[in-house]
Amino acid sequence: MTVATLIAFAAEESGHGNVALETVGFGITAFVVFLALAFVTLSYRNVANRHSRKAEAYARAHANDVQQTGHGH
């Protein structure tokens, strides 16, 4: 018998069920991780507008620090 034949017989005798069902946990875990990352990403929406009074005060105080150039950079 060859090695490939022995491996085939060993796999047949092991009695594993549906291998696809064994991998469902990986998909569920990945889905939960992506949901958590989406929540973190969405939690940073509109952060700049939460403290508009502070941003306006900072802009007024540091208006002279900004160099105005005509080329947009």
mmCIF file of the N, C-alpha and C atoms, coordinates in Angstrom:
data_MODEL
# 
_entry.id   MODEL 
# 
loop_
_atom_site.group_PDB 
_atom_site.id 
_atom_site.type_symbol 
_atom_site.label_atom_id 
_atom_site.label_alt_id 
_atom_site.label_comp_id 
_atom_site.label_asym_id 
_atom_site.label_entity_id 
_atom_site.label_seq_id 
_atom_site.pdbx_PDB_ins_code 
_atom_site.Cartn_x 
_atom_site.Cartn_y 
_atom_site.Cartn_z 
_atom_site.occupancy 
_atom_site.B_iso_or_equiv 
_atom_site.pdbx_formal_charge 
_atom_site.auth_seq_id 
_atom_site.auth_comp_id 
_atom_site.auth_asym_id 
_atom_site.auth_atom_id 
_atom_site.pdbx_PDB_model_num 
ATOM 1   N N  . MET A 1 1  ? 0.839   -1.181 0.000  1.00 0.00 ? 1  MET A N  1 
ATOM 2   C CA . MET A 1 1  ? 0.000   0.000  0.000  1.00 0.00 ? 1  MET A CA 1 
ATOM 3   C C  . MET A 1 1  ? 0.886   1.248  0.000  1.00 0.00 ? 1  MET A C  1 
ATOM 4   N N  . THR A 1 2  ? 0.387   2.263  -0.661 1.00 0.00 ? 2  THR A N  1 
ATOM 5   C CA . THR A 1 2  ? 1.127   3.521  -0.694 1.00 0.00 ? 2  THR A CA 1 
ATOM 6   C C  . THR A 1 2  ? 0.696   4.387  0.488  1.00 0.00 ? 2  THR A C  1 
ATOM 7   N N  . VAL A 1 3  ? 1.453   5.437  0.684  1.00 0.00 ? 3  VAL A N  1 
ATOM 8   C CA . VAL A 1 3  ? 1.159   6.344  1.784  1.00 0.00 ? 3  VAL A CA 1 
ATOM 9   C C  . VAL A 1 3  ? -0.192  7.031  1.548  1.00 0.00 ? 3  VAL A C  1 
ATOM 10  N N  . ALA A 1 4  ? -0.463  7.415  0.302  1.00 0.00 ? 4  ALA A N  1 
ATOM 11  C CA . ALA A 1 4  ? -1.726  8.081  -0.011 1.00 0.00 ? 4  ALA A CA 1 
ATOM 12  C C  . ALA A 1 4  ? -2.914  7.172  0.290  1.00 0.00 ? 4  ALA A C  1 
ATOM 13  N N  . THR A 1 5  ? -2.768  5.884  -0.001 1.00 0.00 ? 5  THR A N  1 
ATOM 14  C CA . THR A 1 5  ? -3.846  4.935  0.279  1.00 0.00 ? 5  THR A CA 1 
ATOM 15  C C  . THR A 1 5  ? -4.064  4.794  1.778  1.00 0.00 ? 5  THR A C  1 
ATOM 16  N N  . LEU A 1 6  ? -2.967  4.745  2.534  1.00 0.00 ? 6  LEU A N  1 
ATOM 17  C CA . LEU A 1 6  ? -3.082  4.648  3.993  1.00 0.00 ? 6  LEU A CA 1 
ATOM 18  C C  . LEU A 1 6  ? -3.761  5.880  4.582  1.00 0.00 ? 6  LEU A C  1 
ATOM 19  N N  . ILE A 1 7  ? -3.424  7.033  4.058  1.00 0.00 ? 7  ILE A N  1 
ATOM 20  C CA . ILE A 1 7  ? -4.049  8.270  4.544  1.00 0.00 ? 7  ILE A CA 1 
ATOM 21  C C  . ILE A 1 7  ? -5.534  8.272  4.212  1.00 0.00 ? 7  ILE A C  1 
ATOM 22  N N  . ALA A 1 8  ? -5.884  7.822  3.023  1.00 0.00 ? 8  ALA A N  1 
ATOM 23  C CA . ALA A 1 8  ? -7.292  7.766  2.631  1.00 0.00 ? 8  ALA A CA 1 
ATOM 24  C C  . ALA A 1 8  ? -8.067  6.819  3.531  1.00 0.00 ? 8  ALA A C  1 
ATOM 25  N N  . PHE A 1 9  ? -7.496  5.647  3.837  1.00 0.00 ? 9  PHE A N  1 
ATOM 26  C CA . PHE A 1 9  ? -8.169  4.712  4.735  1.00 0.00 ? 9  PHE A CA 1 
ATOM 27  C C  . PHE A 1 9  ? -8.291  5.274  6.150  1.00 0.00 ? 9  PHE A C  1 
ATOM 28  N N  . ALA A 1 10 ? -7.263  5.963  6.617  1.00 0.00 ? 10 ALA A N  1 
ATOM 29  C CA . ALA A 1 10 ? -7.300  6.545  7.958  1.00 0.00 ? 10 ALA A CA 1 
ATOM 30  C C  . ALA A 1 10 ? -8.365  7.627  8.046  1.00 0.00 ? 10 ALA A C  1 
ATOM 31  N N  . ALA A 1 11 ? -8.494  8.420  6.994  1.00 0.00 ? 11 ALA A N  1 
ATOM 32  C CA . ALA A 1 11 ? -9.503  9.475  6.991  1.00 0.00 ? 11 ALA A CA 1 
ATOM 33  C C  . ALA A 1 11 ? -10.905 8.887  6.950  1.00 0.00 ? 11 ALA A C  1 
ATOM 34  N N  . GLU A 1 12 ? -11.047 7.786  6.235  1.00 0.00 ? 12 GLU A N  1 
ATOM 35  C CA . GLU A 1 12 ? -12.360 7.146  6.135  1.00 0.00 ? 12 GLU A CA 1 
ATOM 36  C C  . GLU A 1 12 ? -12.771 6.512  7.457  1.00 0.00 ? 12 GLU A C  1 
ATOM 37  N N  . GLU A 1 13 ? -11.823 5.961  8.170  1.00 0.00 ? 13 GLU A N  1 
ATOM 38  C CA . GLU A 1 13 ? -12.120 5.287  9.431  1.00 0.00 ? 13 GLU A CA 1 
ATOM 39  C C  . GLU A 1 13 ? -12.329 6.238  10.587 1.00 0.00 ? 13 GLU A C  1 
ATOM 40  N N  . SER A 1 14 ? -11.857 7.474  10.444 1.00 0.00 ? 14 SER A N  1 
ATOM 41  C CA . SER A 1 14 ? -11.946 8.399  11.577 1.00 0.00 ? 14 SER A CA 1 
ATOM 42  C C  . SER A 1 14 ? -13.384 8.765  11.911 1.00 0.00 ? 14 SER A C  1 
ATOM 43  N N  . GLY A 1 15 ? -14.279 8.696  10.956 1.00 0.00 ? 15 GLY A N  1 
ATOM 44  C CA . GLY A 1 15 ? -15.692 8.926  11.235 1.00 0.00 ? 15 GLY A CA 1 
ATOM 45  C C  . GLY A 1 15 ? -16.062 10.372 11.447 1.00 0.00 ? 15 GLY A C  1 
ATOM 46  N N  . HIS A 1 16 ? -15.298 11.305 10.889 1.00 0.00 ? 16 HIS A N  1 
ATOM 47  C CA . HIS A 1 16 ? -15.659 12.717 11.015 1.00 0.00 ? 16 HIS A CA 1 
ATOM 48  C C  . HIS A 1 16 ? -16.947 12.967 10.261 1.00 0.00 ? 16 HIS A C  1 
ATOM 49  N N  . GLY A 1 17 ? -17.750 13.831 10.838 1.00 0.00 ? 17 GLY A N  1 
ATOM 50  C CA . GLY A 1 17 ? -19.012 14.182 10.199 1.00 0.00 ? 17 GLY A CA 1 
ATOM 51  C C  . GLY A 1 17 ? -18.781 15.239 9.129  1.00 0.00 ? 17 GLY A C  1 
ATOM 52  N N  . ASN A 1 18 ? -19.684 16.156 9.054  1.00 0.00 ? 18 ASN A N  1 
ATOM 53  C CA . ASN A 1 18 ? -19.595 17.220 8.071  1.00 0.00 ? 18 ASN A CA 1 
ATOM 54  C C  . ASN A 1 18 ? -18.537 18.217 8.523  1.00 0.00 ? 18 ASN A C  1 
ATOM 55  N N  . VAL A 1 19 ? -17.480 18.346 7.737  1.00 0.00 ? 19 VAL A N  1 
ATOM 56  C CA . VAL A 1 19 ? -16.377 19.232 8.103  1.00 0.00 ? 19 VAL A CA 1 
ATOM 57  C C  . VAL A 1 19 ? -16.815 20.688 8.032  1.00 0.00 ? 19 VAL A C  1 
ATOM 58  N N  . ALA A 1 20 ? -17.762 21.017 7.178  1.00 0.00 ? 20 ALA A N  1 
ATOM 59  C CA . ALA A 1 20 ? -18.232 22.392 7.058  1.00 0.00 ? 20 ALA A CA 1 
ATOM 60  C C  . ALA A 1 20 ? -18.868 22.868 8.361  1.00 0.00 ? 20 ALA A C  1 
ATOM 61  N N  . LEU A 1 21 ? -19.520 21.989 9.076  1.00 0.00 ? 21 LEU A N  1 
ATOM 62  C CA . LEU A 1 21 ? -20.137 22.384 10.344 1.00 0.00 ? 21 LEU A CA 1 
ATOM 63  C C  . LEU A 1 21 ? -19.089 22.700 11.405 1.00 0.00 ? 21 LEU A C  1 
ATOM 64  N N  . GLU A 1 22 ? -17.921 22.107 11.297 1.00 0.00 ? 22 GLU A N  1 
ATOM 65  C CA . GLU A 1 22 ? -16.868 22.370 12.269 1.00 0.00 ? 22 GLU A CA 1 
ATOM 66  C C  . GLU A 1 22 ? -16.266 23.760 12.096 1.00 0.00 ? 22 GLU A C  1 
ATOM 67  N N  . THR A 1 23 ? -16.410 24.341 10.910 1.00 0.00 ? 23 THR A N  1 
ATOM 68  C CA . THR A 1 23 ? -15.826 25.645 10.644 1.00 0.00 ? 23 THR A CA 1 
ATOM 69  C C  . THR A 1 23 ? -16.802 26.793 10.824 1.00 0.00 ? 23 THR A C  1 
ATOM 70  N N  . VAL A 1 24 ? -18.035 26.522 11.186 1.00 0.00 ? 24 VAL A N  1 
ATOM 71  C CA . VAL A 1 24 ? -19.029 27.576 11.374 1.00 0.00 ? 24 VAL A CA 1 
ATOM 72  C C  . VAL A 1 24 ? -18.599 28.516 12.497 1.00 0.00 ? 24 VAL A C  1 
ATOM 73  N N  . GLY A 1 25 ? -17.963 28.003 13.497 1.00 0.00 ? 25 GLY A N  1 
ATOM 74  C CA . GLY A 1 25 ? -17.509 28.833 14.616 1.00 0.00 ? 25 GLY A CA 1 
ATOM 75  C C  . GLY A 1 25 ? -16.549 29.924 14.186 1.00 0.00 ? 25 GLY A C  1 
ATOM 76  N N  . PHE A 1 26 ? -15.705 29.626 13.206 1.00 0.00 ? 26 PHE A N  1 
ATOM 77  C CA . PHE A 1 26 ? -14.774 30.640 12.715 1.00 0.00 ? 26 PHE A CA 1 
ATOM 78  C C  . PHE A 1 26 ? -15.527 31.785 12.042 1.00 0.00 ? 26 PHE A C  1 
ATOM 79  N N  . GLY A 1 27 ? -16.546 31.450 11.284 1.00 0.00 ? 27 GLY A N  1 
ATOM 80  C CA . GLY A 1 27 ? -17.349 32.480 10.622 1.00 0.00 ? 27 GLY A CA 1 
ATOM 81  C C  . GLY A 1 27 ? -18.099 33.340 11.617 1.00 0.00 ? 27 GLY A C  1 
ATOM 82  N N  . ILE A 1 28 ? -18.658 32.704 12.632 1.00 0.00 ? 28 ILE A N  1 
ATOM 83  C CA . ILE A 1 28 ? -19.384 33.451 13.667 1.00 0.00 ? 28 ILE A CA 1 
ATOM 84  C C  . ILE A 1 28 ? -18.426 34.362 14.427 1.00 0.00 ? 28 ILE A C  1 
ATOM 85  N N  . THR A 1 29 ? -17.252 33.862 14.747 1.00 0.00 ? 29 THR A N  1 
ATOM 86  C CA . THR A 1 29 ? -16.256 34.668 15.453 1.00 0.00 ? 29 THR A CA 1 
ATOM 87  C C  . THR A 1 29 ? -15.828 35.866 14.610 1.00 0.00 ? 29 THR A C  1 
ATOM 88  N N  . ALA A 1 30 ? -15.572 35.644 13.326 1.00 0.00 ? 30 ALA A N  1 
ATOM 89  C CA . ALA A 1 30 ? -15.186 36.741 12.443 1.00 0.00 ? 30 ALA A CA 1 
ATOM 90  C C  . ALA A 1 30 ? -16.300 37.769 12.339 1.00 0.00 ? 30 ALA A C  1 
ATOM 91  N N  . PHE A 1 31 ? -17.540 37.311 12.253 1.00 0.00 ? 31 PHE A N  1 
ATOM 92  C CA . PHE A 1 31 ? -18.678 38.222 12.169 1.00 0.00 ? 31 PHE A CA 1 
ATOM 93  C C  . PHE A 1 31 ? -18.780 39.087 13.423 1.00 0.00 ? 31 PHE A C  1 
ATOM 94  N N  . VAL A 1 32 ? -18.607 38.495 14.574 1.00 0.00 ? 32 VAL A N  1 
ATOM 95  C CA . VAL A 1 32 ? -18.675 39.247 15.839 1.00 0.00 ? 32 VAL A CA 1 
ATOM 96  C C  . VAL A 1 32 ? -17.536 40.259 15.917 1.00 0.00 ? 32 VAL A C  1 
ATOM 97  N N  . VAL A 1 33 ? -16.342 39.871 15.488 1.00 0.00 ? 33 VAL A N  1 
ATOM 98  C CA . VAL A 1 33 ? -15.204 40.795 15.511 1.00 0.00 ? 33 VAL A CA 1 
ATOM 99  C C  . VAL A 1 33 ? -15.467 41.976 14.578 1.00 0.00 ? 33 VAL A C  1 
ATOM 100 N N  . PHE A 1 34 ? -15.981 41.708 13.377 1.00 0.00 ? 34 PHE A N  1 
ATOM 101 C CA . PHE A 1 34 ? -16.270 42.792 12.452 1.00 0.00 ? 34 PHE A CA 1 
ATOM 102 C C  . PHE A 1 34 ? -17.385 43.696 12.971 1.00 0.00 ? 34 PHE A C  1 
ATOM 103 N N  . LEU A 1 35 ? -18.362 43.138 13.652 1.00 0.00 ? 35 LEU A N  1 
ATOM 104 C CA . LEU A 1 35 ? -19.401 43.975 14.257 1.00 0.00 ? 35 LEU A CA 1 
ATOM 105 C C  . LEU A 1 35 ? -18.810 44.886 15.335 1.00 0.00 ? 35 LEU A C  1 
ATOM 106 N N  . ALA A 1 36 ? -17.903 44.350 16.132 1.00 0.00 ? 36 ALA A N  1 
ATOM 107 C CA . ALA A 1 36 ? -17.258 45.167 17.166 1.00 0.00 ? 36 ALA A CA 1 
ATOM 108 C C  . ALA A 1 36 ? -16.435 46.282 16.534 1.00 0.00 ? 36 ALA A C  1 
ATOM 109 N N  . LEU A 1 37 ? -15.707 45.967 15.476 1.00 0.00 ? 37 LEU A N  1 
ATOM 110 C CA . LEU A 1 37 ? -14.918 46.993 14.793 1.00 0.00 ? 37 LEU A CA 1 
ATOM 111 C C  . LEU A 1 37 ? -15.820 48.044 14.147 1.00 0.00 ? 37 LEU A C  1 
ATOM 112 N N  . ALA A 1 38 ? -16.950 47.635 13.616 1.00 0.00 ? 38 ALA A N  1 
ATOM 113 C CA . ALA A 1 38 ? -17.892 48.591 13.038 1.00 0.00 ? 38 ALA A CA 1 
ATOM 114 C C  . ALA A 1 38 ? -18.446 49.513 14.115 1.00 0.00 ? 38 ALA A C  1 
ATOM 115 N N  . PHE A 1 39 ? -18.726 48.963 15.288 1.00 0.00 ? 39 PHE A N  1 
ATOM 116 C CA . PHE A 1 39 ? -19.212 49.796 16.392 1.00 0.00 ? 39 PHE A CA 1 
ATOM 117 C C  . PHE A 1 39 ? -18.169 50.832 16.800 1.00 0.00 ? 39 PHE A C  1 
ATOM 118 N N  . VAL A 1 40 ? -16.918 50.420 16.880 1.00 0.00 ? 40 VAL A N  1 
ATOM 119 C CA . VAL A 1 40 ? -15.845 51.356 17.243 1.00 0.00 ? 40 VAL A CA 1 
ATOM 120 C C  . VAL A 1 40 ? -15.716 52.438 16.177 1.00 0.00 ? 40 VAL A C  1 
ATOM 121 N N  . THR A 1 41 ? -15.775 52.039 14.921 1.00 0.00 ? 41 THR A N  1 
ATOM 122 C CA . THR A 1 41 ? -15.669 53.014 13.837 1.00 0.00 ? 41 THR A CA 1 
ATOM 123 C C  . THR A 1 41 ? -16.824 54.006 13.869 1.00 0.00 ? 41 THR A C  1 
ATOM 124 N N  . LEU A 1 42 ? -18.030 53.522 14.052 1.00 0.00 ? 42 LEU A N  1 
ATOM 125 C CA . LEU A 1 42 ? -19.187 54.409 14.073 1.00 0.00 ? 42 LEU A CA 1 
ATOM 126 C C  . LEU A 1 42 ? -19.227 55.290 15.315 1.00 0.00 ? 42 LEU A C  1 
ATOM 127 N N  . SER A 1 43 ? -18.571 54.877 16.371 1.00 0.00 ? 43 SER A N  1 
ATOM 128 C CA . SER A 1 43 ? -18.577 55.695 17.580 1.00 0.00 ? 43 SER A CA 1 
ATOM 129 C C  . SER A 1 43 ? -17.762 56.972 17.410 1.00 0.00 ? 43 SER A C  1 
ATOM 130 N N  . TYR A 1 44 ? -16.921 57.047 16.392 1.00 0.00 ? 44 TYR A N  1 
ATOM 131 C CA . TYR A 1 44 ? -16.120 58.238 16.140 1.00 0.00 ? 44 TYR A CA 1 
ATOM 132 C C  . TYR A 1 44 ? -16.775 59.184 15.140 1.00 0.00 ? 44 TYR A C  1 
ATOM 133 N N  . ARG A 1 45 ? -18.009 58.901 14.734 1.00 0.00 ? 45 ARG A N  1 
ATOM 134 C CA . ARG A 1 45 ? -18.700 59.795 13.814 1.00 0.00 ? 45 ARG A CA 1 
ATOM 135 C C  . ARG A 1 45 ? -19.038 61.104 14.503 1.00 0.00 ? 45 ARG A C  1 
ATOM 136 N N  . ASN A 1 46 ? -18.842 62.195 13.778 1.00 0.00 ? 46 ASN A N  1 
ATOM 137 C CA . ASN A 1 46 ? -19.250 63.521 14.228 1.00 0.00 ? 46 ASN A CA 1 
ATOM 138 C C  . ASN A 1 46 ? -18.535 63.971 15.502 1.00 0.00 ? 46 ASN A C  1 
ATOM 139 N N  . VAL A 1 47 ? -17.357 63.474 15.741 1.00 0.00 ? 47 VAL A N  1 
ATOM 140 C CA . VAL A 1 47 ? -16.615 63.842 16.953 1.00 0.00 ? 47 VAL A CA 1 
ATOM 141 C C  . VAL A 1 47 ? -16.205 65.308 16.912 1.00 0.00 ? 47 VAL A C  1 
ATOM 142 N N  . ALA A 1 48 ? -15.856 65.806 15.746 1.00 0.00 ? 48 ALA A N  1 
ATOM 143 C CA . ALA A 1 48 ? -15.405 67.192 15.632 1.00 0.00 ? 48 ALA A CA 1 
ATOM 144 C C  . ALA A 1 48 ? -16.512 68.176 15.991 1.00 0.00 ? 48 ALA A C  1 
ATOM 145 N N  . ASN A 1 49 ? -17.744 67.816 15.782 1.00 0.00 ? 49 ASN A N  1 
ATOM 146 C CA . ASN A 1 49 ? -18.852 68.736 16.055 1.00 0.00 ? 49 ASN A CA 1 
ATOM 147 C C  . ASN A 1 49 ? -19.370 68.642 17.479 1.00 0.00 ? 49 ASN A C  1 
ATOM 148 N N  . ARG A 1 50 ? -18.854 67.770 18.264 1.00 0.00 ? 50 ARG A N  1 
ATOM 149 C CA . ARG A 1 50 ? -19.358 67.627 19.633 1.00 0.00 ? 50 ARG A CA 1 
ATOM 150 C C  . ARG A 1 50 ? -18.967 68.806 20.514 1.00 0.00 ? 50 ARG A C  1 
ATOM 151 N N  . HIS A 1 51 ? -17.844 69.417 20.213 1.00 0.00 ? 51 HIS A N  1 
ATOM 152 C CA . HIS A 1 51 ? -17.343 70.521 21.027 1.00 0.00 ? 51 HIS A CA 1 
ATOM 153 C C  . HIS A 1 51 ? -17.107 71.727 20.125 1.00 0.00 ? 51 HIS A C  1 
ATOM 154 N N  . SER A 1 52 ? -18.147 72.179 19.474 1.00 0.00 ? 52 SER A N  1 
ATOM 155 C CA . SER A 1 52 ? -18.000 73.258 18.498 1.00 0.00 ? 52 SER A CA 1 
ATOM 156 C C  . SER A 1 52 ? -17.575 74.565 19.152 1.00 0.00 ? 52 SER A C  1 
ATOM 157 N N  . ARG A 1 53 ? -18.029 74.824 20.397 1.00 0.00 ? 53 ARG A N  1 
ATOM 158 C CA . ARG A 1 53 ? -17.616 76.065 21.068 1.00 0.00 ? 53 ARG A CA 1 
ATOM 159 C C  . ARG A 1 53 ? -16.119 76.078 21.319 1.00 0.00 ? 53 ARG A C  1 
ATOM 160 N N  . LYS A 1 54 ? -15.565 74.958 21.741 1.00 0.00 ? 54 LYS A N  1 
ATOM 161 C CA . LYS A 1 54 ? -14.125 74.882 21.969 1.00 0.00 ? 54 LYS A CA 1 
ATOM 162 C C  . LYS A 1 54 ? -13.353 75.043 20.661 1.00 0.00 ? 54 LYS A C  1 
ATOM 163 N N  . ALA A 1 55 ? -13.864 74.434 19.602 1.00 0.00 ? 55 ALA A N  1 
ATOM 164 C CA . ALA A 1 55 ? -13.183 74.520 18.311 1.00 0.00 ? 55 ALA A CA 1 
ATOM 165 C C  . ALA A 1 55 ? -13.194 75.951 17.786 1.00 0.00 ? 55 ALA A C  1 
ATOM 166 N N  . GLU A 1 56 ? -14.312 76.641 17.938 1.00 0.00 ? 56 GLU A N  1 
ATOM 167 C CA . GLU A 1 56 ? -14.391 78.030 17.483 1.00 0.00 ? 56 GLU A CA 1 
ATOM 168 C C  . GLU A 1 56 ? -13.480 78.930 18.308 1.00 0.00 ? 56 GLU A C  1 
ATOM 169 N N  . ALA A 1 57 ? -13.428 78.719 19.614 1.00 0.00 ? 57 ALA A N  1 
ATOM 170 C CA . ALA A 1 57 ? -12.552 79.509 20.467 1.00 0.00 ? 57 ALA A CA 1 
ATOM 171 C C  . ALA A 1 57 ? -11.082 79.264 20.117 1.00 0.00 ? 57 ALA A C  1 
ATOM 172 N N  . TYR A 1 58 ? -10.731 78.040 19.857 1.00 0.00 ? 58 TYR A N  1 
ATOM 173 C CA . TYR A 1 58 ? -9.351  77.714 19.479 1.00 0.00 ? 58 TYR A CA 1 
ATOM 174 C C  . TYR A 1 58 ? -9.012  78.358 18.135 1.00 0.00 ? 58 TYR A C  1 
ATOM 175 N N  . ALA A 1 59 ? -9.952  78.320 17.198 1.00 0.00 ? 59 ALA A N  1 
ATOM 176 C CA . ALA A 1 59 ? -9.704  78.910 15.887 1.00 0.00 ? 59 ALA A CA 1 
ATOM 177 C C  . ALA A 1 59 ? -9.517  80.426 15.995 1.00 0.00 ? 59 ALA A C  1 
ATOM 178 N N  . ARG A 1 60 ? -10.321 81.066 16.845 1.00 0.00 ? 60 ARG A N  1 
ATOM 179 C CA . ARG A 1 60 ? -10.161 82.515 17.030 1.00 0.00 ? 60 ARG A CA 1 
ATOM 180 C C  . ARG A 1 60 ? -8.833  82.836 17.696 1.00 0.00 ? 60 ARG A C  1 
ATOM 181 N N  . ALA A 1 61 ? -8.439  82.057 18.688 1.00 0.00 ? 61 ALA A N  1 
ATOM 182 C CA . ALA A 1 61 ? -7.204  82.329 19.421 1.00 0.00 ? 61 ALA A CA 1 
ATOM 183 C C  . ALA A 1 61 ? -5.970  82.085 18.570 1.00 0.00 ? 61 ALA A C  1 
ATOM 184 N N  . HIS A 1 62 ? -6.050  81.173 17.645 1.00 0.00 ? 62 HIS A N  1 
ATOM 185 C CA . HIS A 1 62 ? -4.871  80.817 16.858 1.00 0.00 ? 62 HIS A CA 1 
ATOM 186 C C  . HIS A 1 62 ? -5.024  81.207 15.393 1.00 0.00 ? 62 HIS A C  1 
ATOM 187 N N  . ALA A 1 63 ? -5.833  82.193 15.114 1.00 0.00 ? 63 ALA A N  1 
ATOM 188 C CA . ALA A 1 63 ? -6.067  82.597 13.726 1.00 0.00 ? 63 ALA A CA 1 
ATOM 189 C C  . ALA A 1 63 ? -4.796  83.134 13.077 1.00 0.00 ? 63 ALA A C  1 
ATOM 190 N N  . ASN A 1 64 ? -3.943  83.760 13.875 1.00 0.00 ? 64 ASN A N  1 
ATOM 191 C CA . ASN A 1 64 ? -2.710  84.320 13.311 1.00 0.00 ? 64 ASN A CA 1 
ATOM 192 C C  . ASN A 1 64 ? -1.651  83.256 13.071 1.00 0.00 ? 64 ASN A C  1 
ATOM 193 N N  . ASP A 1 65 ? -1.802  82.092 13.667 1.00 0.00 ? 65 ASP A N  1 
ATOM 194 C CA . ASP A 1 65 ? -0.806  81.028 13.510 1.00 0.00 ? 65 ASP A CA 1 
ATOM 195 C C  . ASP A 1 65 ? -0.918  80.310 12.169 1.00 0.00 ? 65 ASP A C  1 
ATOM 196 N N  . VAL A 1 66 ? -2.056  80.421 11.533 1.00 0.00 ? 66 VAL A N  1 
ATOM 197 C CA . VAL A 1 66 ? -2.291  79.721 10.281 1.00 0.00 ? 66 VAL A CA 1 
ATOM 198 C C  . VAL A 1 66 ? -1.759  80.571 9.143  1.00 0.00 ? 66 VAL A C  1 
ATOM 199 N N  . GLN A 1 67 ? -0.908  79.983 8.331  1.00 0.00 ? 67 GLN A N  1 
ATOM 200 C CA . GLN A 1 67 ? -0.356  80.707 7.185  1.00 0.00 ? 67 GLN A CA 1 
ATOM 201 C C  . GLN A 1 67 ? -1.288  80.511 6.007  1.00 0.00 ? 67 GLN A C  1 
ATOM 202 N N  . GLN A 1 68 ? -1.710  81.568 5.444  1.00 0.00 ? 68 GLN A N  1 
ATOM 203 C CA . GLN A 1 68 ? -2.607  81.516 4.290  1.00 0.00 ? 68 GLN A CA 1 
ATOM 204 C C  . GLN A 1 68 ? -1.762  81.492 3.017  1.00 0.00 ? 68 GLN A C  1 
ATOM 205 N N  . THR A 1 69 ? -1.931  80.473 2.222  1.00 0.00 ? 69 THR A N  1 
ATOM 206 C CA . THR A 1 69 ? -1.229  80.382 0.939  1.00 0.00 ? 69 THR A CA 1 
ATOM 207 C C  . THR A 1 69 ? -2.266  80.300 -0.166 1.00 0.00 ? 69 THR A C  1 
ATOM 208 N N  . GLY A 1 70 ? -1.894  80.774 -1.317 1.00 0.00 ? 70 GLY A N  1 
ATOM 209 C CA . GLY A 1 70 ? -2.839  80.838 -2.414 1.00 0.00 ? 70 GLY A CA 1 
ATOM 210 C C  . GLY A 1 70 ? -3.002  79.550 -3.193 1.00 0.00 ? 70 GLY A C  1 
ATOM 211 N N  . HIS A 1 71 ? -2.161  78.563 -2.960 1.00 0.00 ? 71 HIS A N  1 
ATOM 212 C CA . HIS A 1 71 ? -2.230  77.364 -3.785 1.00 0.00 ? 71 HIS A CA 1 
ATOM 213 C C  . HIS A 1 71 ? -2.992  76.222 -3.131 1.00 0.00 ? 71 HIS A C  1 
ATOM 214 N N  . GLY A 1 72 ? -3.585  76.412 -1.999 1.00 0.00 ? 72 GLY A N  1 
ATOM 215 C CA . GLY A 1 72 ? -4.473  75.420 -1.416 1.00 0.00 ? 72 GLY A CA 1 
ATOM 216 C C  . GLY A 1 72 ? -3.808  74.366 -0.559 1.00 0.00 ? 72 GLY A C  1 
ATOM 217 N N  . HIS A 1 73 ? -2.556  74.475 -0.289 1.00 0.00 ? 73 HIS A N  1 
ATOM 218 C CA . HIS A 1 73 ? -1.874  73.484 0.561  1.00 0.00 ? 73 HIS A CA 1 
ATOM 219 C C  . HIS A 1 73 ? -1.570  74.058 1.913  1.00 0.00 ? 73 HIS A C  1 
# 
